Amino acid sequence: MHQPARRRAVPALLWAFLSTALAANAARAFDDDRQVAMKAAAVDARMMTVNAWSTGLWSAAHSGDAAEFADLLDAIADGRVSGAEDKIVEAAASHRANLEKREIERAAQINESRAELDKLLAQEQTPATIIKALREALELQLLTPDHDSVLAMPQVRTLVSNAEAFARRAETDGDILNATEAFVLLDALEDISGKFRPDVRRCAQRQQMLRLYVPNKLWAMSNERRKDAGEKELPPYNDLGDDFRSRLQGVTRDMVERAVQYTSQHVEQVPMNQLVGAGLDALRTMATTAPLAEAFPGLADDQARTRLLAQIDKERQAVAAAQRPLDAFQVSTVLDRVLDANDTSTKILSKALLHEFGNGVMGRLDEYSAIIWPDEVARFRKSTEGRFVGIGVSIELDDFQNVRVVTPIEGTPAQREGIHPNDLITQVDGKSIFGLSLDQVVDLITGKEGTKVQLTIERPVADAGPDAPKAQTLVLSVPRAEIEVPTVKGWKRDGAREDAWDWFVDGDHGIGYVRVTQFSDKTTWELDRAISQMKKKGLNALIVDLRFNPGGLLDQAVSVAQRFLPFDNEVVVAQRRTGREQEPEGYTSAERATVAGIPVVVLVNEGSASASEIVSGAISVFTRTKDLDAVVLGARSFGKGSVQNVWQLSPVSLMKLTTAYYTLPDDSVIHRRPGSKTWGIQPNFAVEMLPKQTSEAITIRRNADVLPLDERGQVAGGGQDAAKLDDLLAKGIDLQLDAACVLLKARVAGEHATKVAGKEPAAARNTP
């Protein structure tokens, strides 16, 4: 009786259990379905249009919001932008991958640098290992976003202390080259504090004196240092043009005293007593630079040198203790007493003492103020007159220190007279140039327009037999002429002519690219022509590359800026004498704004200086104050925004003096003033490149710019490597350019989507 009942009860309990489990499972399934539905709804809610995404990306760059910029790159790469074309998705995904690759490479390089630094610090601390360790610490600092954290590392602090002691000891012992390099590296590490800047200035003075008075000694020091480091020795010393007495011709006391009085016009109003003190310090440096005794034997006489130093020190103390500024008469009497003491002691050539006193005074002001000595006037005028007279050839030093022709420039005398790529120039006007610097060679080759220069050429012989000469010697007489070197370049060379360029970095989206290498008297005209050519082919957006642009003519900077600023306003103001005088140097001009209505990205970096900072700075200011449709992208610029006036000191000498600082329309000062922690142009959107990326990008860009030509104007030996040029973007080598391209591709795509929808482009906003 009981068993059947039990048998029936078991299925009932089992059913009850199963029913409960099934219900629970059903509930869980319902919850899962609801979660899926909610997630799907959330994804749907996060979907955005191409225009909204484009607007958000532009706004993020405009405001410098790197996190939002990265999130929007993720959004399109993850498929959360509806209607995005494949090329835009690929570009965004590639840039995101390139940014990740940079950080992986940064981490690896930081680890390598730290390991190498520790290895060097564990070795015996010789001059070579100390210098190498300083270089490695600087490399580590450049790789690390927080520079101060590297300086705070205990091993780096110990290195800095030991290196400072080494540098001071080396300078005392006459090891000037090692002392100079150590102080330069220390100054770079302690860049903000400027602690080692006076040491760098003093050691640089010593080297400049060696270069002028005993260049053979400087050559011997440099060669010995290379041998100690296991490097290839220098070419034999060449004394061509190294007679210091001829270079001091025309130096007079009157010109030096006149220069000292002109310093009252300097923007920083440095007290006269400090300037005279700096001049006396330079004379002390001269008297304590032992190798100069070869030029001035009196310095080898300890008693004579001691008497001169005693007089210099006495004058230095009196100048420092003076309660009132020295007047012209007092400055002259200081010089009287020092020159008299020299006449009765070391008997250094008085022109040399005046030369170094003048350099010392000017060096206390700033690095751009200087006396242009008689032997420097021709080179100075050549660099500032906006025209270049030469033969039209690009040269370099090869691995064996030969002067090698990279290529003749199209349409120039060098090309017409048959100079070829890879020719070696061995003599100029019958004089050997082996061992000279490139600057010295350029000075010899250039000269008065219409004259000729004789070049002795060695040309490699192709397919020469085993017994045949490997090179043939040619003597060419090449006329000098004015050489026009274009300052506005495009993306890829498009022919032999120097002005033949493919201006589009992305033809499909109509994104133009111009690189302004400097601001000469034809820069605006060249830019206008490039813009006109691009507009004819459908210009939708423009990249203006001002990286490594050292500056140039102010009027050209203003007129170039006018192309981008469609309203009336000041472009730049010269602020004189610590703010007491202000003078507008240029205005925007709405009718000249030929790029108005076209989105623009301006690229800047630490090599962008002077006129390029005026252009990028004005654009940066107006992106904030007038909603200008542009973004300045890259890294903080150099910080050289000063005005130099030039005065005639004598019939054969000049002086340039910083008399004002340039300020932007928001009153910010471009120039890096002593002790300042802010300077230059801070980009709207910062994109960092690792040092190796920068050097690789420079090399690729430089090689792509050159088309080797023969005398017929034909491309010789191939041409630029277009594939490597494309690697700047494809491999993320040039991250700043890559970011600019992604930004403008997005902008063009967004505007296209808006036009297709029949709507006006939406105003930029902070979030999509």
Secondary structure, 3 states (H helix, E strand, C coil): CHHHHHHHHHHHHHHHHHHHHHHHHHHHHHHHHHHHHHHHHHHHHHCEEHHHHHHHHHHHHHHCCHHHHHHHHHHHHCCCEECCCHHHHHHHHHHHHHHHHHHHHHHHHHHHHHHHHHHHHHCCCCHHHHHHHHHHHHHHHHHCCCHHHHHCCHHHHHHHHHHHHHHHHHHHCCCHHHHHHHHHHHHHHCCCCCCCHHHHHHHHHHHHHHHHHCHHHHHHHHHHHHHHCCCCCCCCCCCCCCCHHHHCCCCCHHHHHHHHHHHHHCCCCCCHHHHHHHHHHHHHHHHCCHHHHHCCHHHHCHHHHHHHHHHHHHHHHHHHHCCCCCCHHHHHHHHHHHHHHHHCCCCCCHHHHHHHHHHHHHHCCCCCCEEECHHHHHHHHHHHCCCEEECCEEEEECCCCCEEEEEECCCCHHHHCCCCCCCEEEEECCEECCCCCHHHHHHHHCCCCCCEEEEEEEEECCCCCCCCCCEEEEEEEEECEEECCCCEECCEECCCCCCCEECEEECCCCEEEEEECCECCCHHHHHHHHHHHHHHCCCCEEEEECCCCCCECHHHHHHHHHCCCCCCCEEEEEEECCCCEEEEEEECCHHHCCCCCCCEEEEECCCCCCHHHHHHHHHHHHHHHCCCCEEEEECCCCCCCEEEEEEEEECCEEEEEEEEEEECCCCCECCCCCCCCCCCCCCCEECCCCHHHHHHHHHHHHHHHCCCECCCCCECCCCCCHHHHHHHHHCCCCHHHHHHHHHHHHHHHHHHHHHHCCCCCCCCCCCC
